[in-house]
């Protein structure tokens, strides 16, 4: 099994390249990346259960 990395980026500090790469247009914005590709992206405030389900899907894929 591979490794998991969690990174927190403040939008003010993100480079325009990262913003463009992940299509960040609003915050909050959660991008789950697996093997260098976006596995899932969640924009806006969502229930905790939705976050947990998305993270589990990304980890188990």
mmCIF file of the C-alpha atoms, coordinates in Angstrom:
data_MODEL
# 
_entry.id   MODEL 
# 
loop_
_atom_site.group_PDB 
_atom_site.id 
_atom_site.type_symbol 
_atom_site.label_atom_id 
_atom_site.label_alt_id 
_atom_site.label_comp_id 
_atom_site.label_asym_id 
_atom_site.label_entity_id 
_atom_site.label_seq_id 
_atom_site.pdbx_PDB_ins_code 
_atom_site.Cartn_x 
_atom_site.Cartn_y 
_atom_site.Cartn_z 
_atom_site.occupancy 
_atom_site.B_iso_or_equiv 
_atom_site.pdbx_formal_charge 
_atom_site.auth_seq_id 
_atom_site.auth_comp_id 
_atom_site.auth_asym_id 
_atom_site.auth_atom_id 
_atom_site.pdbx_PDB_model_num 
ATOM 1  C CA . UNK A 1 1  ? 0.000   0.000  0.000   1.00 0.00 ? 1  UNK A CA 1 
ATOM 2  C CA . UNK A 1 2  ? 1.245   3.510  -0.769  1.00 0.00 ? 2  UNK A CA 1 
ATOM 3  C CA . UNK A 1 3  ? 1.652   6.478  1.492   1.00 0.00 ? 3  UNK A CA 1 
ATOM 4  C CA . UNK A 1 4  ? -0.868  9.158  2.313   1.00 0.00 ? 4  UNK A CA 1 
ATOM 5  C CA . UNK A 1 5  ? 0.052   12.825 2.511   1.00 0.00 ? 5  UNK A CA 1 
ATOM 6  C CA . UNK A 1 6  ? -2.182  15.534 3.893   1.00 0.00 ? 6  UNK A CA 1 
ATOM 7  C CA . UNK A 1 7  ? -1.439  19.122 2.937   1.00 0.00 ? 7  UNK A CA 1 
ATOM 8  C CA . UNK A 1 8  ? -3.220  22.270 4.022   1.00 0.00 ? 8  UNK A CA 1 
ATOM 9  C CA . UNK A 1 9  ? -2.812  25.239 1.729   1.00 0.00 ? 9  UNK A CA 1 
ATOM 10 C CA . UNK A 1 10 ? -4.083  28.723 2.412   1.00 0.00 ? 10 UNK A CA 1 
ATOM 11 C CA . UNK A 1 11 ? -5.512  30.190 -0.771  1.00 0.00 ? 11 UNK A CA 1 
ATOM 12 C CA . UNK A 1 12 ? -3.537  33.416 -0.283  1.00 0.00 ? 12 UNK A CA 1 
ATOM 13 C CA . UNK A 1 13 ? -0.291  31.444 -0.331  1.00 0.00 ? 13 UNK A CA 1 
ATOM 14 C CA . UNK A 1 14 ? -1.170  29.146 -3.231  1.00 0.00 ? 14 UNK A CA 1 
ATOM 15 C CA . UNK A 1 15 ? 0.558   29.788 -6.492  1.00 0.00 ? 15 UNK A CA 1 
ATOM 16 C CA . UNK A 1 16 ? -1.548  30.629 -9.530  1.00 0.00 ? 16 UNK A CA 1 
ATOM 17 C CA . UNK A 1 17 ? -0.286  27.360 -11.017 1.00 0.00 ? 17 UNK A CA 1 
ATOM 18 C CA . UNK A 1 18 ? -1.774  25.305 -8.165  1.00 0.00 ? 18 UNK A CA 1 
ATOM 19 C CA . UNK A 1 19 ? -5.039  27.247 -8.312  1.00 0.00 ? 19 UNK A CA 1 
ATOM 20 C CA . UNK A 1 20 ? -5.279  26.579 -12.052 1.00 0.00 ? 20 UNK A CA 1 
ATOM 21 C CA . UNK A 1 21 ? -4.217  22.933 -11.757 1.00 0.00 ? 21 UNK A CA 1 
ATOM 22 C CA . UNK A 1 22 ? -6.921  22.113 -9.234  1.00 0.00 ? 22 UNK A CA 1 
ATOM 23 C CA . UNK A 1 23 ? -9.528  24.528 -10.581 1.00 0.00 ? 23 UNK A CA 1 
ATOM 24 C CA . UNK A 1 24 ? -9.947  26.332 -7.266  1.00 0.00 ? 24 UNK A CA 1 
ATOM 25 C CA . UNK A 1 25 ? -12.686 28.909 -7.720  1.00 0.00 ? 25 UNK A CA 1 
ATOM 26 C CA . UNK A 1 26 ? -14.209 28.993 -4.241  1.00 0.00 ? 26 UNK A CA 1 
ATOM 27 C CA . UNK A 1 27 ? -13.382 28.103 -0.667  1.00 0.00 ? 27 UNK A CA 1 
ATOM 28 C CA . UNK A 1 28 ? -13.535 25.885 1.211   1.00 0.00 ? 28 UNK A CA 1 
ATOM 29 C CA . UNK A 1 29 ? -12.194 23.511 -1.425  1.00 0.00 ? 29 UNK A CA 1 
ATOM 30 C CA . UNK A 1 30 ? -11.044 19.964 -0.695  1.00 0.00 ? 30 UNK A CA 1 
ATOM 31 C CA . UNK A 1 31 ? -9.015  18.242 -3.387  1.00 0.00 ? 31 UNK A CA 1 
ATOM 32 C CA . UNK A 1 32 ? -8.237  14.550 -2.955  1.00 0.00 ? 32 UNK A CA 1 
ATOM 33 C CA . UNK A 1 33 ? -5.333  13.509 -5.162  1.00 0.00 ? 33 UNK A CA 1 
ATOM 34 C CA . UNK A 1 34 ? -4.400  9.895  -5.817  1.00 0.00 ? 34 UNK A CA 1 
ATOM 35 C CA . UNK A 1 35 ? -1.435  8.883  -7.971  1.00 0.00 ? 35 UNK A CA 1 
ATOM 36 C CA . UNK A 1 36 ? -0.995  12.476 -9.103  1.00 0.00 ? 36 UNK A CA 1 
ATOM 37 C CA . UNK A 1 37 ? -4.586  12.848 -10.312 1.00 0.00 ? 37 UNK A CA 1 
ATOM 38 C CA . UNK A 1 38 ? -7.611  14.467 -8.735  1.00 0.00 ? 38 UNK A CA 1 
ATOM 39 C CA . UNK A 1 39 ? -9.671  11.615 -7.303  1.00 0.00 ? 39 UNK A CA 1 
ATOM 40 C CA . UNK A 1 40 ? -12.392 13.852 -5.928  1.00 0.00 ? 40 UNK A CA 1 
ATOM 41 C CA . UNK A 1 41 ? -13.029 17.540 -5.321  1.00 0.00 ? 41 UNK A CA 1 
ATOM 42 C CA . UNK A 1 42 ? -15.530 19.002 -2.884  1.00 0.00 ? 42 UNK A CA 1 
ATOM 43 C CA . UNK A 1 43 ? -16.384 22.692 -2.935  1.00 0.00 ? 43 UNK A CA 1 
ATOM 44 C CA . UNK A 1 44 ? -18.256 24.466 -0.188  1.00 0.00 ? 44 UNK A CA 1 
ATOM 45 C CA . UNK A 1 45 ? -19.380 23.500 3.274   1.00 0.00 ? 45 UNK A CA 1 
ATOM 46 C CA . UNK A 1 46 ? -20.644 19.922 3.336   1.00 0.00 ? 46 UNK A CA 1 
ATOM 47 C CA . UNK A 1 47 ? -21.718 17.558 6.102   1.00 0.00 ? 47 UNK A CA 1 
ATOM 48 C CA . UNK A 1 48 ? -18.967 15.634 7.883   1.00 0.00 ? 48 UNK A CA 1 
ATOM 49 C CA . UNK A 1 49 ? -20.334 12.332 6.593   1.00 0.00 ? 49 UNK A CA 1 
ATOM 50 C CA . UNK A 1 50 ? -19.815 13.512 2.985   1.00 0.00 ? 50 UNK A CA 1 
ATOM 51 C CA . UNK A 1 51 ? -16.174 14.329 3.732   1.00 0.00 ? 51 UNK A CA 1 
ATOM 52 C CA . UNK A 1 52 ? -15.579 10.976 5.424   1.00 0.00 ? 52 UNK A CA 1 
ATOM 53 C CA . UNK A 1 53 ? -17.143 9.094  2.496   1.00 0.00 ? 53 UNK A CA 1 
ATOM 54 C CA . UNK A 1 54 ? -15.033 10.987 -0.048  1.00 0.00 ? 54 UNK A CA 1 
ATOM 55 C CA . UNK A 1 55 ? -11.820 10.380 1.879   1.00 0.00 ? 55 UNK A CA 1 
ATOM 56 C CA . UNK A 1 56 ? -12.613 6.686  2.294   1.00 0.00 ? 56 UNK A CA 1 
ATOM 57 C CA . UNK A 1 57 ? -13.304 6.353  -1.445  1.00 0.00 ? 57 UNK A CA 1 
ATOM 58 C CA . UNK A 1 58 ? -10.017 8.063  -2.303  1.00 0.00 ? 58 UNK A CA 1 
ATOM 59 C CA . UNK A 1 59 ? -8.032  5.892  0.113   1.00 0.00 ? 59 UNK A CA 1 
ATOM 60 C CA . UNK A 1 60 ? -9.636  2.634  -1.018  1.00 0.00 ? 60 UNK A CA 1 
ATOM 61 C CA . UNK A 1 61 ? -9.531  3.290  -4.764  1.00 0.00 ? 61 UNK A CA 1 
# 
